[in-house]
């Protein structure tokens, strides 16, 4: 079976996000002052073959923890859906 994995990797809330801060300041300076607490991360999608959704989720979690996110600085979440 083929599955689509959608992964979001974000900086941990306890850490400074300089890119988010810069974008937030630019928003404020260009008239979008209602926006605040901007955080910038990554959205990654990929297809994965697995025998079941549970097996796909386990494998995606392993990929995230070993490759896509730095656990010292980033957290992640993901969704796995079957490709039909």
C-alpha positions in Angstrom: 0.0 0.0 0.0 1.1 3.5 -0.7 0.7 6.4 1.8 1.2 10.1 1.7 3.1 11.5 4.7 2.8 15.2 5.6 5.3 16.4 8.1 5.6 19.8 9.9 8.8 20.6 11.6 8.9 23.6 13.9 11.4 25.2 16.2 10.8 24.4 19.9 8.7 27.1 21.6 11.4 27.6 24.2 14.0 28.6 21.6 14.4 31.8 19.8 13.3 31.8 16.1 15.3 34.6 14.4 13.7 34.0 11.0 10.2 34.1 12.6 11.1 37.3 14.5 12.4 39.0 11.3 9.2 38.1 9.4 7.1 39.3 12.3 8.9 42.6 12.5 8.4 43.0 8.7 4.7 42.3 9.0 4.4 44.9 11.7 6.4 47.5 9.7 4.3 46.9 6.6 0.9 47.4 8.2 0.1 43.9 9.4 0.4 44.7 13.1 -2.3 42.3 14.1 0.0 39.3 13.4 2.3 38.2 16.2 4.3 35.3 17.5 5.5 34.3 14.0 7.3 31.0 13.9 8.8 29.6 10.7 9.3 25.9 10.1 9.3 23.3 7.3 6.4 21.4 5.6 7.6 18.1 4.0 5.6 15.7 2.0 6.6 12.3 0.7 5.1 9.0 -0.3 5.9 5.8 1.5 5.2 2.1 0.9 4.0 0.0 3.9 1.8 -2.9 4.7 -0.6 -0.9 6.8 -1.2 2.7 8.0 0.2 1.8 11.4 3.5 0.5 9.8 3.7 3.6 7.6 3.2 5.8 10.7 6.0 4.0 12.6 8.3 4.4 9.6 7.5 8.1 9.2 8.1 8.7 12.9 11.5 7.0 12.5 12.4 9.2 9.5 11.3 12.3 11.3 13.3 11.6 14.4 16.5 10.4 12.6 16.5 12.7 9.6 14.0 15.5 9.2 14.0 17.1 12.7 16.8 18.0 15.1 15.3 17.0 18.5 17.5 19.4 20.4 16.0 22.4 18.5 12.8 21.2 16.7 9.6 19.3 17.2 7.5 17.7 14.6 4.1 16.3 13.9 2.8 14.3 10.9 -0.3 12.9 9.2 -0.3 9.8 7.1 -3.1 9.1 4.6 -3.5 6.2 2.1 -3.0 7.1 -1.6 -5.8 5.7 -3.7 
